[in-house]
Amino acid sequence: MKSLKLLFYVFIVGTITLVSCSKGNTPSDTGGGNNGGSAGGNNGLPAGTKLASGSFASSAHPTSGTATVVLDSNGKRYLVIQSFHSDNGPDLRVWLSPNNNGSPYVEAGVLQVLNGSFYYELNSSTDIAQYNRVLIWCEDFSVLFGYAILQ
């Protein structure tokens, strides 16, 4: 009987964790948002020299697309996310981190769209060799939706 109660508890906690990040104020469903950067490339995305890139993998929620760090002709670095898709969730953030647990992290910004392409201007002091993972993080519930490893 004890193991049945424990199994039930684990099931409830797991269900709450997975479902909790699927409601609330969230990014737009589709679009080509940006965070105000001025560099222009394909579809308004920054263009330049590719410094690192990686494909998104799913964690707690299905997540796909690519993340690329580019250096433009003015020396600005951008995190460009293309063909992105993820589930809805409250307070979704885009973080750079050296691992998948999100500690430590550098925040790129609030997730802009659930389906599409967008970008963030990166702080010049962010070391992308160390902070080489792009995390889609639900801050309200500390849940990793998905991640890309920059190489």
N, C-alpha and C positions, 0 to 999 in steps of 0.2 A: 504494500500500500504506500510505503514511503517513496519508493521509486516512481510510482504512478503520479504522486503529487509533485515530485521533482520534475518529471517529464512534462507535466501540465504547466508548471511554472516556467520552465525553459521555453516551451511553446508560446506562452502568452508574452513573455518578455521579447522573444525574437519577432513575433508578429507585430508588436507595438513598435519596435525599433524599425522594422522594414516599412511599415505603413505610415509611421509618424512623419516622415519626410515627403509624403506625397500630397500634402494639402497646404494651403496658406498662400500668402502673397508671394508670387514667384515671377521669374522672368517671362517675357513674352514667348508665345509658342513658336513663332518664326520671325525671321527678320535678319537684317544685316547690321546689327548695332555696333557701336564702337564707343570708346571712352573719350572721344574728343581729340584723338590724334590727328595730325595734319598730313601725314605722308600718304601718297596715293599709289595704289597698285591695282591689280585686277579687282573689280567690284568695290573700289574704294579701300581695299586692304593695303597696308604698307608693303612696299617692295624694297628689296635690297639683298644683301649677302646673307645667306642662310648660315646661322651659327650652330644650331642644333634643332633636332626635330624628333617626334615620336608619335605613335598611334595610341589613342585612348583604349583602355581595357576596362571592362565592367568590374565593379565591386559589389556594393549593396543594390545597385540599380543598373539597368542596361545603359551603357555609355559608349559612344563611338565618335570617331572623327580624328583629326590630326592637330597637333600643336607644334608650332615652329617659332623659334626665336630668330628674328631678322635684324640686321643692322642696316639702317638707311644711309643715304649719302651725307646726311647732316650729323651722323654719329649717334643717332637715337636708336635704342633697341626696343623692339616690339614683340610681344607674345601674340602670335596670330593663330587663331583657332578656326579651322575650316571643316566643312561638312559635318558639323557637330550635331549630335543627337543625345538627349538624356531625358529621364523622367522629370516630372514636376516635383518641386519641393520648396519648403519655406527657407528663406535666408541662405540660398545657395551661393557659395563663394568660390572664386578661382584663386588657389594658393600655389605657391612654389615652395617645395620642401625637399629635404634630403632623404625622406622616407615616406611611407604611406600612412603613418599615424598622425601626421600633421603637426608634429612638434620637433623642432621649431618650424616656423613657416614665415613667408613673406606674402602678403596679400596683393594680388594683381587687381582685384576688384570684385564687385558683385557679378554673378553670372548674368549675362545680358539676354541671351535667348536660349531656348531649348532645342531649336532646330535651325541651323544656319552657320554663318561665318561672321567673325567679329575679332576685335583685337584690343590689347591693352598696352599702353606705353609702360616700359619697365624702368625702374629706378636704375641709374647708372652704377650704383654701388652693389646691386644684387649679383652675386656670384652664381651664374647658371651652371658652372661645373659642380658646385656644392649643392645648390638648390635645383637639382636636375629632374624633379618630378613635378608635373602639373596635376594638382588635385582638384576635383570637383567635390566640395565639402559642404555638407549641411551643418552650419554652425549651431543652429538651435538644438540639434540632437546628436552632434558629434558623429555623423555618419559619412563615410566616404562613398560617394556615388560611383566615381571612376577616376582613373589616373592615366597619365602618359609619362613615359620615361624619356627624357630628352637625351639624345646621343649625338 
